[in-house]
Every structure is written in structure tokens, then in C-alpha cells.
């Protein structure tokens, strides 16, 4: 049957495998918004998993200005 957001189960499995690759490199991914958050200076062209998420699955790459530590200290 169909998967999440119009993707097949096979496509979803591939997306989550790519998420895992990026998470090992400390890059956060959001499956629901189809966005991943890259540090400043990160070259998408050099990262195969990131390129596939953008070109095949329509993900957006968002620059993450703050480190994990500074995010924890910000109160909104």
C-alpha cells in the first residue's frame, strides 16, 4: 500500500536510510517538512545522501546558524 506523504513504502525506507546517514554527520532531518538543517559552509554537492534527498525526494536544505548548545540556551 502507500506510504507517508504519497511515497511508497520502498521510497520511505530509502528516505529514512538517507536520514540515518546524515544524522551520523550531525545533520538534523525533518521527514514531515522534508527539510534538513546544514551548518554554514556545508557543501551539499559533496554529500551524496543530501543530494539524493533534494533531487529525488524534493527536500529543502536549511542553513542552521546556531549550534546545538546555543539552541538549548535560547528561551522563547
C-alpha positions in Angstrom: 0.0 0.0 0.0 1.0 3.7 0.1 3.4 5.2 2.5 3.7 8.6 4.1 3.1 11.8 2.1 2.5 10.0 -1.2 5.7 7.9 -1.1 5.7 4.2 -1.5 6.9 2.0 1.4 10.1 1.4 -0.6 10.7 5.1 -1.1 10.1 5.8 2.6 12.6 3.2 3.6 15.2 4.8 1.3 14.4 8.3 2.7 14.9 7.1 6.3 18.1 5.4 5.3 19.4 8.7 3.9 18.3 10.4 7.1 20.4 8.0 9.1 23.4 8.7 7.0 23.0 12.5 7.6 22.3 12.1 11.3 25.6 10.3 11.7 27.2 13.5 10.4 25.2 15.6 13.0 22.8 17.0 10.4 19.2 17.2 11.6 16.4 16.0 9.3 12.7 16.6 9.4 10.7 14.0 7.5 7.4 15.7 7.8 8.6 19.1 6.5 11.1 17.4 4.1 13.9 19.6 5.3 17.3 19.0 6.7 19.4 21.5 8.6 23.0 22.0 7.5 25.8 24.0 9.1 27.2 27.1 7.4 29.8 26.1 4.8 28.4 22.6 4.3 28.8 21.5 0.6 25.7 19.6 -0.5 27.4 18.6 -3.7 30.0 16.6 -1.8 27.3 14.7 0.2 25.6 12.0 -1.8 22.8 11.4 0.7 21.9 15.2 0.8 21.9 15.4 -3.0 19.6 12.4 -3.3 17.1 13.9 -0.8 17.0 17.2 -2.7 16.9 15.8 -6.2 14.8 12.7 -5.8 12.5 13.4 -2.8 12.1 17.2 -3.0 13.8 18.1 0.3 15.0 21.6 1.2 18.3 22.4 2.8 18.0 25.0 5.5 21.2 26.6 6.9 21.5 26.2 10.6 23.2 29.2 12.1 23.2 28.0 15.7 25.0 25.1 17.2 23.1 22.6 19.4 24.4 24.2 22.5 23.2 27.7 21.7 19.8 26.3 20.7 19.4 24.9 24.2 20.2 28.3 25.8 17.7 30.3 23.8 14.4 30.9 25.6 11.4 31.8 23.6 
